[in-house]
């Protein structure tokens, strides 16, 4: 998992390497790297990363789910559990709100970093094909 002080290769909106003008790959660091890592983990099925079988949120498990209180609670708890594994995030501040609309599931997640009062928000949208995560 990437931390707040890590560096990684920058991925574009299609999750491909973002090339620099000279043809090299661009890098992302600091909080942007951290948020890119969260977005990647949220879109990944648990067990897909060969060296960390617990990495991945497996949100696609809920694509064919019915809209009921138990399903909403299970989605919210999974998101909260996965985010709480990151030591940079104050786990007591993680809140997830799940909504079903048409054939899509929306999850709004808010949290704060340890020792920081600034609140961050993720908007996650699942449909029958993909998971999309936006940092708000």
Secondary structure, 3 states (H helix, E strand, C coil): CCCCCCEEECECCCCCECECCCCCECEEECHHHHHHHHHHHHHCCCCCCCCCCCCCCCHHHHCCCCCCHHHHHHHHHHHHHHHHCCCCEEEEEEEEEEEEECCEEEEEEEEEECCCCCEEEEEEEECCCCEEEEEC
